[in-house]
Amino acid sequence: MSKDQSESEKPVYSATNAEKIALSNEEWKKRLSPEVYHIAREKGTERPWSSKYEHSNEIGTYYCAVCGNALFESDTKFESGCGWPSFYKPVSKNSVVYAHDKTHGMNRTEVMCGKCGSHLGHVFDDGPPPTGLRYCINGVVLDFEKAKEAEEKYEAEQEKKEKP
């Protein structure tokens, strides 16, 4: 990357680059859809039960839709009944960061992406073992990539079904 590149020309979304990202809200607004911007940068919340990931059982990894940072593995996802995708632990201790949140008259812990600082959701202490935590995450700020082995197995099963 050239030293002459402007902020708007620098790649931001990367699952392999762990370098922290610091852009102005004006720059984020140019890069993100209005829905993702509202939740990620303005700390919004999507409607409950509206996420395509709420009931997903596919095997793979969930990434930050803003920057590509790996956040959660599918084997840590569980059905909490809260209306948002829920996980009991992040990929690593650096995947997410936390902040105290007193908005809306509540006392909660906000969860943000450890790479770009985008708002993801909140964490609560009513989750399953082994952590006892429930990361309640807005699906709009998640991307998902199927595990290669699971995808290959699925495709092989589909081929078997198609053959007489």
N, C-alpha and C positions, 0 to 999 in steps of 0.2 A: 504494500500500500504506500502510495506516495505521500510525502509530508505536505504536499500542496492540496490534498483532497480536503474538501469542505466537510463539515459535519453531515450534511445531507447526502454526500456521496459515499460515506463510510458504510460498509455492511454492518447491520445491527443483528439480524437474525442468523444465529449460528449455533448448532448443537455441539460444535467442537471447540469453539473459542470461549473460554471462561472469563475473559477480561470483563471487568465491570463496565457498565454503560451509563453515561451521564449525558442526557440530552435535555434541552429545554422543553417545556410543555408545548410550545409552538412547533418545535421540530417533531415531537411525538404526534401531534395532531395531523401533520402532513403525511406521516407514515402509516397511521393506524385507521381502521374503519371507525366511524362514529361510535358504534356499540362497544368495540374493544377499548377505544380511548376513554369512554365514560367510566367503564369499570376499572380499567388498569390505572389510569392517571387521575381520575376524579373520585376514586374509591366508591364507585357505584356498586349495585347488586342486581344481578339478573333475576327475573321472576322465578320462583321455585318451580320445579318440575318442568322447566323449559329447556334444559341442557340435553343435547344429544348424547352426552356421556353419563347422564344420570343412571341409566340401567345397562350400560355397556359392560359386557363380560369378556371382551377381546383381550388377548394377551399382548402386552407391549409396554411402552413407556409414554407417560404424559409429560409434555413440554410446555414451557411458557410460550403462549401464542405471540407475545410481544418480541421476545429475543431468542427463543430456541433453547433456553436453559432446561436441562432435565430436572423435573420436579418430583414425580411419583411413578413407581412401578405399578402395573396393574394388579400384581398379587397383594398389594397393600390397600386396594380399593375394597370397600364393603358397602352394603345397603344399610344406610342409617335411617331412612325414612324422613330425612329433614328436607328433601326437595332439591338438594345440590349434590354433585359428586363428592363422595367422602372417602378419605384415606386415613390410615392410622400412622403412617410415617413417611417422611420425605426420602428421596433417593440418597441424600447425604446431609450432614449437618450444615453445609454451606449452600444447599439448594434454595433454602428459604431463610428469611430473616423475620424478626418479630418486632411489633411495636404495641404499646398500650393504647387502647382505643376506648374512649369514653363517649363516643357519639351516640345519638339517639337515646340518651339516658341510660345506656348500658355500660357495663364494665367488662370489656372483652380483650382478647389478644388478636391483633391483626397479623395476617400472614402475607408477606410480600416476596417477590422473586429475589433471590440472593444475587442475581446478576444485574438486573435492570431496575429493581426497586418497585416494580408494578404491583398494585394491589391484587391479591389473589382471592382472599376471603378471610376466614377466621379459624382459630383452633380452639377446641373445647376439651375439657377433661372427662368426657362421657363416652369415650370410644372403647373399642374392644382390646383385649390383650393382643400383643404383649406390651403395647405402650399405654393403653388406656386413653389415647388421644383420638379426637375426631377433627381432621382437617376438612372443613366445610368450604369447598372451592367453587368459584364461579366457572362454569364450563366454557363460557365465552372466551376466557383468557387461557384456555388449554388447547394444545394441539396434541394429537395422538399418533404414534407410529407403531404399527403392529410389529411384534417380534418376528424376525425372519423365519425362524423355525415354525412358528405357528402359521404363518402365511403359506409356507411351503407345504405343510401338512394339510391345511385347508384345501389348497389347490389340488393336491394329490387325491384327496377324498372326493372332490368335485369331478375329477377326471374319471375315477372309478364309477361314480354314479352315472356318468354320461355313456360309458361303455356297456353294451348289452351283455 
